[in-house]
Amino acid sequence: MMTTIEVVQGDITTVEVDAIVNAANSGLLGGGGVDGAIHRAGGPEILAECRQLRATTLPDGLPAGQAVATTAGRLPARWVIHTVGPVYSASDDRSATLRSAYTSSLAVASDLGAQSVAFPLISSGVYGWPADDAVRRAVGAVRESDAGIPRVLFVAFDARMATLLRGEVGESH
């Protein structure tokens, strides 16, 4: 099945898809950026499920490159898929971990039966991954995934990121 990749600029917490991917930290208990916005908009149910995961299957937190799903609470989605991207390092190639954050998220989405998934640009915020490289790796990971998700949206926070993503995806607008 061919995956359609779209780019939208805006707030990921308002996008209507089956699953929203959260660029979480390994603690899974909320944070800043996309993570904080998702927790604020989704409400306490998301944090409650994250705490349950920490108390049971993930006592040490979620390792970078892996993904896990919770409810989406009040978000216009069915699930939030939490993934942890790597912190950028100029001296240590962590690109396989970044790729895994995308492919693991898509695999979780597939297991849930999701038909549409929205991604932020993982690791490109406070984790410092250079935007142009993050865009190339993100789109490549989605294109090469065999998860079979029909529709993937990249939700760009600002116009610069939207332009970079559209250029990589091949959109003309």
C-alpha positions as a Markdown table, in Angstrom:
| # | Residue | x | y | z |
|---|---|---|---|---|
| 1 | Met | 0.0 | 0.0 | 0.0 |
| 2 | Met | 1.3 | 3.4 | -0.9 |
| 3 | Thr | 1.6 | 6.0 | 1.8 |
| 4 | Thr | 0.4 | 9.5 | 1.0 |
| 5 | Ile | 2.6 | 12.1 | 2.7 |
| 6 | Glu | 1.2 | 15.6 | 3.4 |
| 7 | Val | 2.6 | 18.7 | 5.0 |
| 8 | Val | 0.5 | 21.1 | 7.0 |
| 9 | Gln | 1.6 | 24.1 | 9.1 |
| 10 | Gly | 0.0 | 24.6 | 12.4 |
| 11 | Asp | -0.7 | 23.0 | 15.8 |
| 12 | Ile | -0.4 | 19.3 | 15.9 |
| 13 | Thr | -2.9 | 19.1 | 18.8 |
| 14 | Thr | -5.7 | 20.2 | 16.4 |
| 15 | Val | -5.0 | 17.8 | 13.5 |
| 16 | Glu | -7.8 | 15.2 | 13.0 |
| 17 | Val | -6.0 | 11.9 | 12.5 |
| 18 | Asp | -6.1 | 8.5 | 14.1 |
| 19 | Ala | -2.8 | 8.9 | 15.9 |
| 20 | Ile | -0.7 | 11.9 | 16.8 |
| 21 | Val | 3.0 | 11.3 | 17.5 |
| 22 | Asn | 4.5 | 13.0 | 20.5 |
| 23 | Ala | 8.1 | 13.9 | 20.6 |
| 24 | Ala | 8.4 | 12.9 | 24.2 |
| 25 | Asn | 11.2 | 12.6 | 26.6 |
| 26 | Ser | 12.1 | 9.2 | 28.1 |
| 27 | Gly | 10.4 | 9.9 | 31.3 |
| 28 | Leu | 7.0 | 10.1 | 29.5 |
| 29 | Leu | 5.6 | 12.5 | 32.2 |
| 30 | Gly | 5.3 | 15.6 | 30.0 |
| 31 | Gly | 7.7 | 18.3 | 29.2 |
| 32 | Gly | 8.1 | 21.3 | 27.0 |
| 33 | Gly | 7.5 | 21.9 | 23.2 |
| 34 | Val | 5.3 | 19.4 | 21.4 |
| 35 | Asp | 5.3 | 17.1 | 24.5 |
| 36 | Gly | 3.9 | 19.8 | 26.8 |
| 37 | Ala | 1.4 | 21.0 | 24.2 |
| 38 | Ile | 0.0 | 17.5 | 23.7 |
| 39 | His | -0.3 | 16.9 | 27.4 |
| 40 | Arg | -2.0 | 20.3 | 28.0 |
| 41 | Ala | -4.5 | 19.8 | 25.1 |
| 42 | Gly | -5.1 | 16.1 | 25.7 |
| 43 | Gly | -5.8 | 16.4 | 29.4 |
| 44 | Pro | -5.0 | 14.3 | 32.4 |
| 45 | Glu | -5.9 | 11.0 | 30.8 |
| 46 | Ile | -2.7 | 10.9 | 28.8 |
| 47 | Leu | -0.5 | 11.6 | 31.8 |
| 48 | Ala | -2.4 | 9.0 | 33.8 |
| 49 | Glu | -1.6 | 6.3 | 31.2 |
| 50 | Cys | 2.0 | 7.4 | 30.9 |
| 51 | Arg | 2.3 | 7.0 | 34.7 |
| 52 | Gln | 0.8 | 3.6 | 34.5 |
| 53 | Leu | 3.4 | 2.6 | 31.8 |
| 54 | Arg | 6.2 | 3.9 | 34.0 |
| 55 | Ala | 4.8 | 1.9 | 37.0 |
| 56 | Thr | 4.5 | -1.3 | 34.9 |
| 57 | Thr | 6.2 | -2.0 | 31.6 |
| 58 | Leu | 8.6 | 1.0 | 31.4 |
| 59 | Pro | 9.9 | 1.5 | 34.9 |
| 60 | Asp | 13.2 | 3.0 | 33.5 |
| 61 | Gly | 11.3 | 5.2 | 30.9 |
| 62 | Leu | 11.1 | 4.9 | 27.1 |
| 63 | Pro | 14.4 | 4.4 | 25.4 |
| 64 | Ala | 15.3 | 6.7 | 22.4 |
| 65 | Gly | 14.1 | 5.3 | 19.1 |
| 66 | Gln | 11.2 | 3.3 | 20.6 |
| 67 | Ala | 7.5 | 4.1 | 20.7 |
| 68 | Val | 4.4 | 3.4 | 22.9 |
| 69 | Ala | 0.8 | 4.4 | 22.6 |
| 70 | Thr | -1.7 | 5.9 | 25.0 |
| 71 | Thr | -5.1 | 7.4 | 24.8 |
| 72 | Ala | -5.4 | 10.8 | 23.1 |
| 73 | Gly | -7.7 | 12.2 | 25.8 |
| 74 | Arg | -9.4 | 15.3 | 24.5 |
| 75 | Leu | -7.3 | 15.5 | 21.3 |
| 76 | Pro | -9.1 | 15.0 | 18.0 |
| 77 | Ala | -7.3 | 11.6 | 17.6 |
| 78 | Arg | -7.8 | 8.1 | 19.0 |
| 79 | Trp | -4.2 | 7.7 | 20.2 |
| 80 | Val | -1.0 | 9.5 | 21.1 |
| 81 | Ile | 2.1 | 7.5 | 20.1 |
| 82 | His | 5.0 | 8.7 | 22.3 |
| 83 | Thr | 8.5 | 8.4 | 20.9 |
| 84 | Val | 11.8 | 9.6 | 22.0 |
| 85 | Gly | 14.2 | 11.1 | 19.5 |
| 86 | Pro | 18.0 | 11.3 | 20.1 |
| 87 | Val | 19.8 | 14.5 | 21.1 |
| 88 | Tyr | 21.8 | 15.6 | 18.2 |
| 89 | Ser | 25.6 | 15.1 | 18.3 |
| 90 | Ala | 28.1 | 16.3 | 15.7 |
| 91 | Ser | 30.6 | 13.7 | 16.9 |
| 92 | Asp | 28.3 | 10.6 | 17.4 |
| 93 | Asp | 26.0 | 9.4 | 14.5 |
| 94 | Arg | 22.6 | 8.9 | 16.0 |
| 95 | Ser | 20.7 | 8.9 | 12.7 |
| 96 | Ala | 19.7 | 5.2 | 13.2 |
| 97 | Thr | 18.0 | 6.1 | 16.4 |
| 98 | Leu | 16.2 | 9.1 | 14.8 |
| 99 | Arg | 15.0 | 6.8 | 12.0 |
| 100 | Ser | 13.8 | 4.3 | 14.5 |
| 101 | Ala | 11.7 | 6.9 | 16.3 |
| 102 | Tyr | 9.7 | 7.3 | 13.0 |
| 103 | Thr | 9.6 | 3.6 | 12.1 |
| 104 | Ser | 8.7 | 2.4 | 15.6 |
| 105 | Ser | 5.9 | 5.0 | 15.7 |
| 106 | Leu | 4.6 | 3.8 | 12.4 |
| 107 | Ala | 4.8 | 0.1 | 13.5 |
| 108 | Val | 2.8 | 1.0 | 16.7 |
| 109 | Ala | 0.3 | 2.9 | 14.6 |
| 110 | Ser | -0.1 | -0.1 | 12.3 |
| 111 | Asp | -0.6 | -2.5 | 15.3 |
| 112 | Leu | -3.4 | -0.2 | 16.5 |
| 113 | Gly | -5.0 | -0.2 | 13.1 |
| 114 | Ala | -4.5 | 3.5 | 12.5 |
| 115 | Gln | -5.1 | 4.8 | 9.0 |
| 116 | Ser | -3.6 | 8.3 | 9.5 |
| 117 | Val | -0.7 | 9.5 | 11.6 |
| 118 | Ala | 0.6 | 13.1 | 12.3 |
| 119 | Phe | 4.2 | 13.6 | 13.1 |
| 120 | Pro | 6.1 | 16.6 | 14.4 |
| 121 | Leu | 9.7 | 16.9 | 13.3 |
| 122 | Ile | 11.3 | 14.7 | 15.9 |
| 123 | Ser | 14.6 | 15.9 | 17.6 |
| 124 | Ser | 14.6 | 19.2 | 15.7 |
| 125 | Gly | 13.6 | 21.4 | 18.6 |
| 126 | Val | 15.5 | 21.4 | 21.9 |
| 127 | Tyr | 17.3 | 18.2 | 21.0 |
| 128 | Gly | 19.2 | 20.3 | 18.4 |
| 129 | Trp | 19.0 | 18.2 | 15.2 |
| 130 | Pro | 19.7 | 20.5 | 12.2 |
| 131 | Ala | 16.4 | 21.1 | 10.5 |
| 132 | Asp | 17.4 | 20.3 | 6.9 |
| 133 | Asp | 18.9 | 16.9 | 7.9 |
| 134 | Ala | 16.0 | 16.1 | 10.3 |
| 135 | Val | 13.5 | 16.8 | 7.4 |
| 136 | Arg | 15.5 | 14.5 | 5.0 |
| 137 | Arg | 15.7 | 11.7 | 7.5 |
| 138 | Ala | 12.1 | 12.0 | 8.6 |
| 139 | Val | 10.6 | 11.9 | 5.1 |
| 140 | Gly | 13.0 | 9.1 | 4.1 |
| 141 | Ala | 12.0 | 6.9 | 7.1 |
| 142 | Val | 8.3 | 7.3 | 6.3 |
| 143 | Arg | 8.8 | 6.6 | 2.6 |
| 144 | Glu | 10.8 | 3.5 | 3.3 |
| 145 | Ser | 8.6 | 2.2 | 6.1 |
| 146 | Asp | 6.6 | -1.0 | 5.5 |
| 147 | Ala | 4.0 | -0.3 | 8.1 |
| 148 | Gly | 1.3 | 0.3 | 5.6 |
| 149 | Ile | -0.2 | 3.5 | 7.0 |
| 150 | Pro | -2.2 | 5.1 | 4.2 |
| 151 | Arg | -1.8 | 8.8 | 5.3 |
| 152 | Val | 1.0 | 10.5 | 7.1 |
| 153 | Leu | 1.0 | 14.2 | 7.9 |
| 154 | Phe | 4.0 | 16.2 | 8.9 |
| 155 | Val | 2.8 | 19.1 | 11.0 |
| 156 | Ala | 5.3 | 22.0 | 10.8 |
| 157 | Phe | 5.3 | 24.5 | 13.6 |
| 158 | Asp | 6.4 | 27.4 | 11.4 |
| 159 | Ala | 6.6 | 28.5 | 7.8 |
| 160 | Arg | 10.3 | 27.7 | 7.5 |
| 161 | Met | 9.9 | 24.1 | 8.6 |
| 162 | Ala | 6.8 | 23.7 | 6.3 |
| 163 | Thr | 8.8 | 25.0 | 3.3 |
| 164 | Leu | 11.7 | 22.5 | 4.1 |
| 165 | Leu | 9.2 | 19.6 | 4.5 |
| 166 | Arg | 7.3 | 20.5 | 1.3 |
| 167 | Gly | 10.5 | 20.6 | -0.6 |
| 168 | Glu | 11.5 | 17.2 | 0.6 |
| 169 | Val | 8.1 | 15.6 | 0.1 |
| 170 | Gly | 7.8 | 17.2 | -3.3 |
| 171 | Glu | 4.7 | 19.3 | -2.7 |
| 172 | Ser | 4.4 | 22.4 | -4.9 |
| 173 | His | 2.4 | 24.6 | -2.5 |
